[in-house]
Amino acid sequence: MAGSTALIQDLDPEEARSLIDPVVALMMEAVHHYEGYVAKSLGDGILAVDWRQARELLDEW
């Protein structure tokens, strides 16, 4: 999430989480909507995989 460090640097952890969590939830929802998989939550970001594309790449390999 671009600019999140500057946004939350003066907040306590609970306030920071209350701002970041809803955005991360929306990102995860978008990944799931397109049948992706969220492999890891990284604070203000996520690591996601598109299984359909990964399968195609593995089949070609």
N, CA, C and O of each residue as an XYZ file, in Angstrom:
244
protein
N       0.859     -1.151      0.000
C       0.000      0.000      0.000
C       0.913      1.224      0.000
O       1.604      1.486      0.985
N       0.916      1.953     -1.074
C       1.803      3.106     -1.221
C       1.479      4.202     -0.202
O       0.320      4.584     -0.038
N       2.496      4.694      0.468
C       2.343      5.810      1.395
C       1.842      5.448      2.780
O       1.584      6.337      3.592
N       1.697      4.153      3.067
C       1.118      3.785      4.360
C       2.045      4.109      5.529
O       1.576      4.453      6.614
N       3.336      4.003      5.318
C       4.273      4.295      6.409
C       4.136      5.741      6.871
O       4.065      6.011      8.070
N       4.099      6.659      5.926
C       3.933      8.076      6.275
C       2.585      8.327      6.938
O       2.469      9.155      7.842
N       1.575      7.607      6.481
C       0.224      7.792      7.019
C       0.127      7.364      8.481
O      -0.558      8.011      9.273
N       0.803      6.287      8.836
C       0.622      5.721     10.182
C       1.780      5.963     11.139
O       1.715      5.518     12.285
N       2.822      6.641     10.720
C       4.021      6.748     11.555
C       3.793      7.378     12.922
O       4.519      7.062     13.864
N       2.820      8.250     13.057
C       2.567      8.894     14.348
C       1.407      8.270     15.119
O       0.992      8.799     16.150
N       0.887      7.157     14.628
C      -0.257      6.513     15.272
C       0.209      5.375     16.171
O       1.282      4.807     15.970
N      -0.614      5.051     17.166
C      -0.298      3.869     17.956
C      -0.701      2.637     17.135
O      -1.468      2.760     16.180
N      -0.193      1.451     17.495
C      -0.439      0.255     16.683
C      -1.917     -0.057     16.432
O      -2.284     -0.475     15.334
N      -2.751      0.141     17.427
C      -4.181     -0.150     17.253
C      -4.821      0.783     16.234
O      -5.639      0.351     15.422
N      -4.453      2.060     16.272
C      -4.983      3.018     15.295
C      -4.482      2.685     13.886
O      -5.236      2.760     12.916
N      -3.224      2.323     13.790
C      -2.649      1.976     12.488
C      -3.375      0.761     11.898
O      -3.737      0.764     10.722
N      -3.582     -0.255     12.702
C      -4.276     -1.461     12.220
C      -5.695     -1.127     11.782
O      -6.184     -1.673     10.793
N      -6.357     -0.237     12.510
C      -7.741      0.105     12.154
C      -7.824      0.813     10.809
O      -8.871      0.787     10.162
N      -6.737      1.443     10.381
C      -6.706      2.071      9.052
C      -6.294      1.077      7.962
O      -6.842      1.094      6.859
N      -5.347      0.231      8.272
C      -4.789     -0.666      7.262
C      -5.653     -1.911      7.039
O      -5.823     -2.341      5.898
N      -6.193     -2.488      8.092
C      -6.934     -3.741      7.967
C      -8.071     -3.709      6.943
O      -8.196     -4.657      6.168
N      -8.909     -2.660      6.901
C      -9.983     -2.661      5.904
C      -9.462     -2.647      4.460
O     -10.079     -3.241      3.576
N      -8.353     -1.987      4.222
C      -7.786     -1.931      2.880
C      -7.211     -3.297      2.499
O      -7.408     -3.761      1.376
N      -6.510     -3.931      3.418
C      -5.970     -5.266      3.166
C      -7.114     -6.248      2.916
O      -7.006     -7.117      2.051
N      -8.200     -6.116      3.664
C      -9.367     -6.983      3.460
C      -9.935     -6.820      2.060
O     -10.329     -7.805      1.435
N      -9.983     -5.593      1.559
C     -10.459     -5.357      0.186
C      -9.527     -5.980     -0.846
O      -9.988     -6.544     -1.838
N      -8.222     -5.881     -0.618
C      -7.264     -6.492     -1.537
C      -7.450     -8.009     -1.559
O      -7.438     -8.627     -2.623
N      -7.620     -8.602     -0.380
C      -7.809    -10.047     -0.297
C      -9.111    -10.464     -0.974
O      -9.159    -11.492     -1.650
N     -10.157     -9.677     -0.798
C     -11.433     -9.961     -1.436
C     -11.289     -9.954     -2.956
O     -11.861    -10.806     -3.636
N     -10.536     -9.009     -3.488
C     -10.321     -8.940     -4.937
C      -9.568    -10.176     -5.434
O      -9.909    -10.727     -6.481
N      -8.561    -10.611     -4.702
C      -7.807    -11.808     -5.081
C      -8.734    -13.017     -5.111
O      -8.713    -13.792     -6.067
N      -9.540    -13.181     -4.078
C     -10.457    -14.323     -4.013
C     -11.523    -14.249     -5.101
O     -11.927    -15.277     -5.645
N     -11.973    -13.060     -5.415
C     -12.981    -12.881     -6.469
C     -12.485    -13.457     -7.796
O     -13.263    -14.034     -8.556
N     -11.209    -13.301     -8.068
C     -10.619    -13.791     -9.316
C      -9.968    -15.169     -9.139
O      -9.102    -15.565     -9.918
N     -10.407    -15.889     -8.094
C      -9.985    -17.256     -7.819
C      -8.487    -17.376     -7.529
O      -7.866    -18.400     -7.815
N      -7.928    -16.323     -6.961
C      -6.533    -16.359     -6.556
C      -6.403    -16.868     -5.132
O      -7.393    -17.176     -4.469
N      -5.192    -16.948     -4.688
C      -4.887    -17.448     -3.352
C      -3.970    -16.450     -2.660
O      -2.950    -16.054     -3.223
N      -4.321    -16.042     -1.454
C      -3.478    -15.158     -0.663
C      -2.514    -16.045      0.124
O      -2.911    -16.743      1.057
N      -1.245    -16.004     -0.269
C      -0.243    -16.851      0.362
C       0.248    -16.270      1.676
O       0.601    -17.012      2.593
N       0.272    -14.942      1.772
C       0.817    -14.316      2.970
C       0.328    -12.881      3.083
O       0.189    -12.173      2.086
N       0.073    -12.472      4.305
C      -0.238    -11.079      4.603
C       1.046    -10.436      5.115
O       1.698    -10.975      6.010
N       1.405     -9.299      4.558
C       2.690     -8.670      4.874
C       2.504     -7.280      5.484
O       3.096     -6.312      5.007
N       1.700     -7.177      6.518
C       1.470     -5.883      7.150
C       0.508     -5.038      6.338
O      -0.707     -5.114      6.525
N       1.054     -4.224      5.427
C       0.186     -3.370      4.614
C       0.075     -3.882      3.177
O      -0.289     -3.130      2.273
N       0.383     -5.142      2.974
C       0.287     -5.730      1.646
C       0.035     -7.220      1.735
O      -0.011     -7.797      2.821
N      -0.129     -7.837      0.566
C      -0.356     -9.273      0.514
C       0.493     -9.882     -0.594
O       0.878     -9.204     -1.547
N       0.774    -11.161     -0.452
C       1.424    -11.934     -1.496
C       0.357    -12.874     -2.024
O      -0.136    -13.737     -1.297
N       0.004    -12.707     -3.286
C      -1.088    -13.484     -3.863
C      -0.616    -14.245     -5.094
O       0.324    -13.841     -5.777
N      -1.301    -15.370     -5.361
C      -0.967    -16.224     -6.488
C      -2.225    -16.460     -7.310
O      -3.301    -16.709     -6.767
N      -2.072    -16.379     -8.625
C      -3.148    -16.736     -9.547
C      -2.914    -18.193     -9.927
O      -2.080    -18.485    -10.784
N      -3.647    -19.110     -9.294
C      -3.416    -20.535     -9.500
C      -3.632    -20.955    -10.943
O      -2.935    -21.838    -11.441
N      -4.597    -20.329    -11.626
C      -4.845    -20.704    -13.029
C      -3.621    -20.414    -13.875
O      -3.204    -21.255    -14.672
N      -3.051    -19.253    -13.714
C      -1.861    -18.894    -14.481
C      -0.668    -19.750    -14.057
O       0.124    -20.165    -14.903
N      -0.535    -20.011    -12.787
C       0.575    -20.834    -12.305
C       0.503    -22.234    -12.907
O       1.530    -22.784    -13.307
N      -0.690    -22.819    -12.978
C      -0.845    -24.142    -13.571
C      -0.442    -24.137    -15.040
O       0.230    -25.056    -15.508
N      -0.854    -23.101    -15.765
C      -0.487    -22.993    -17.184
C       1.022    -22.902    -17.360
O       1.592    -23.539    -18.246
N       1.653    -22.118    -16.524
C       3.107    -21.978    -16.617
C       3.822    -23.279    -16.297
O       4.803    -23.629    -16.953
N       3.337    -23.993    -15.297
C       3.936    -25.277    -14.946
C       3.747    -26.311    -16.058
O       4.649    -27.102    -16.332
N       2.576    -26.302    -16.697
C       2.337    -27.232    -17.803
C       3.275    -26.974    -18.960
O       3.707    -27.913    -19.629
N       3.602    -25.700    -19.210
C       4.511    -25.336    -20.301
C       5.952    -25.680    -19.962
O       6.761    -25.932    -20.854
N       6.266    -25.691    -18.697
C       7.630    -25.901    -18.253
C       7.957    -27.339    -18.359
O       9.073    -27.744    -18.032
